[in-house]
């Protein structure tokens, strides 16, 4: 895995996330916070979990710190609060992945799980995991958004790649 490939995956990651967040703007506060059958509860809670995962993995990899807990969804009472925090995290992650080289991407990263267990994984595996994890949860949220009449449209990577290949803004 090289830097350009990782950067492209993160470009896709944030392209797809932005589609979800734009569609979520159509939700009422009740819909945003309502319990669902999703893996982490409400739309807000799933989005907060996805943001938390990005933050916690970047913190582990970039700063060598292993936070003991995910972010609390209650920190994000509104979509605007979530988007504000995600914008900061996106900027930090984009800068981090752009700074990496192939040798660094191949290195193991030691960290502690939120449960305190010592673990180690290759950096590029972790970074791909974060994108894949986001894909899972965006798909869940997209299903609920669509059921509320606010479909984000297709969020497939191939659509992003077609825009990228055509030189269209992504």
HELIX and SHEET records of a PDB file:
HELIX    1   1 UNK A    3  UNK A   24  1                                  22    
HELIX    2   2 UNK A   29  UNK A   33  1                                   5    
HELIX    3   3 UNK A   43  UNK A   58  1                                  16    
HELIX    4   4 UNK A   59  UNK A   63  3                                   5    
HELIX    5   5 UNK A   73  UNK A   75  5                                   3    
HELIX    6   6 UNK A   79  UNK A   98  1                                  20    
HELIX    7   7 UNK A  102  UNK A  105  1                                   4    
HELIX    8   8 UNK A  123  UNK A  147  1                                  25    
HELIX    9   9 UNK A  157  UNK A  165  1                                   9    
SHEET    1   A 2 UNK A 108  UNK A 112  0                                        
SHEET    2   A 2 UNK A 118  UNK A 122 -1                                        
END                                                                             
